[in-house]
């Protein structure tokens, strides 16, 4: 297996996605009050470990998607976050061939199910991460 990297810009996008799709106690999106700089270093470290593990465990598929199918790594990492958090996916706004959708659904469901649901929460002015049990969310074509 080749050594894989996680570009800083891609990882920052993942963290921004996490802020957008997690809510505060007032049910507003965390990104309305917080920035990536407000995420606790331990939460950043765990998130990076998870992203790198996801990339390393799925390197052949990710390599094929990013080279053959022109699917950006940032999109794959963001989809990883959405599936593992249970938010689901929508392909209606994406330039993707319909033939590729079933493969992506299977790939993301299988690979993301190995990771716990990332629960970001606010405490003492910082965003922390509490990971629970694997979510075992299964995307279907209806959720797309």
For each residue, the residues with C-beta under 8 A, 3 or more apart:
1: 56 59
2: 59 63
3:
4: 52 55 56 59 62
5:
6: 10 11 48 51 52 55 77
7: 10 11 73
8: 11 12
9: 12 13 74
10: 6 7 13 14 73 74 77
11: 6 7 8 14 15 47 48 51 77
12: 8 9 15 16 36
13: 9 10 16 17 74 77 78
14: 10 11 17 18 47 51 74 77 78 80 81
15: 11 12 18 19 36 39 44 47
16: 12 13 19 20 31 36
17: 13 14 20 21 78 81 82
18: 14 15 21 22 30 39 47 81 85 118 120
19: 15 16 22 29 30 31 34 35 36 39 120 127
20: 16 17 29 30 31
21: 17 18 29 81 82 85 87
22: 18 19 29 30 119 120 121 127
23: 26 27 28 29 30
24: 27 28 29 30 32 33 122
25: 122
26: 23
27: 23 24
28: 23 24 32 33
29: 19 20 21 22 23 24 32
30: 18 19 20 22 23 24 33 34 120 122 127
31: 16 19 20 34 35
32: 24 28 29
33: 24 28 30
34: 19 30 31 38 39 122 127
35: 19 31 38
36: 12 15 16 19 39
37:
38: 34 35 125 126 127
39: 15 18 19 34 36 43 44 47 120 126 127 129
40: 43 44 126 127 128 129
41: 44 45
42: 45 46 128 129
43: 39 40 46 47 120 127 128 129
44: 15 39 40 41 47 48
45: 41 42 48 49
46: 42 43 49 50 129 131
47: 11 14 15 18 39 43 44 50 51 118 129
48: 6 11 44 45 51 52
49: 45 46 52 53
50: 46 47 53 54 115 118
51: 6 11 14 47 48 54 55 77 80
52: 4 6 48 49 55 56
53: 49 50 56 57 115
54: 50 51 57 58 77 80 111 112 115
55: 4 6 51 52 58 59 62 73 77
56: 1 4 52 53 59
57: 53 54 111 114
58: 54 55 61 62 107 111
59: 1 2 4 55 56 62 63
60: 63 64
61: 58 64 65 107 111
62: 4 55 58 59 65 66 73 76
63: 2 59 60 66 67
64: 60 61 67 68 69
65: 61 62 68 69 71 76 104
66: 62 63 69 70 71 72 73 76
67: 63 64 70
68: 64 65
69: 64 65 66 100
70: 66 67
71: 65 66 75 76 96
72: 66 75 76
73: 7 10 55 62 66 76 77
74: 9 10 13 14 77 78
75: 71 72 78 79 94
76: 62 65 66 71 72 73 79 80
77: 6 10 11 13 14 51 54 55 73 74 80 81
78: 13 14 17 74 75 81 82
79: 75 76 82 83 89 104 108
80: 14 51 54 76 77 83 84 108 111 112 115
81: 14 17 18 21 77 78 84 85 87 118
82: 17 21 78 79 85 87 88 89
83: 79 80 86 87 88 89 108 109 112 137 139
84: 80 81 112 113 115 116 117 118 135 137
85: 18 21 81 82 117 118 135
86: 83 117 135 137
87: 21 81 82 83
88: 82 83 137 139 143 144
89: 79 82 83 105 108 139 143 144
90: 93 94 143 144
91: 94 96 101 104 144
92: 144
93: 90
94: 75 90 91
95:
96: 71 91 100 101 104
97: 100 101
98: 101
99: 102 103
100: 69 96 97 103 104
101: 91 96 97 98 104 105 141 144
102: 99 105 106 141
103: 99 100 106 107
104: 65 79 91 96 100 101 107 108
105: 89 101 102 108 109 139 140 141 144
106: 102 103 109 110
107: 58 61 103 104 110 111
108: 79 80 83 89 104 105 111 112 139
109: 83 105 106 112 113 137 138 139
110: 106 107 113
111: 54 57 58 61 80 107 108 114
112: 54 80 83 84 108 109 115 135 137
113: 84 109 110 134 135 136 137 138
114: 57 111 134
115: 50 53 54 80 84 112 118 131 134
116: 84 131 132 133 134 135
117: 84 85 86 131 132 133 134 135
118: 18 47 50 81 84 85 115 129 131
119: 22 129 130 131 132
120: 18 19 22 30 39 43 127 128 129
121: 22 127 128 129 130
122: 24 25 30 34 125 126 127 128
123: 126 128
124:
125: 38 122
126: 38 39 40 122 123
127: 19 22 30 34 38 39 40 43 120 121 122
128: 40 42 43 120 121 122 123
129: 39 40 42 43 46 47 118 119 120 121
130: 119 121
131: 46 115 116 117 118 119
132: 116 117 119 135
133: 116 117
134: 113 114 115 116 117
135: 84 85 86 112 113 116 117 132
136: 113
137: 83 84 86 88 109 112 113
138: 109 113
139: 83 88 89 105 108 109 143 144
140: 105 143 144
141: 101 102 105 144
142:
143: 88 89 90 139 140
144: 88 89 90 91 92 101 105 139 140 141
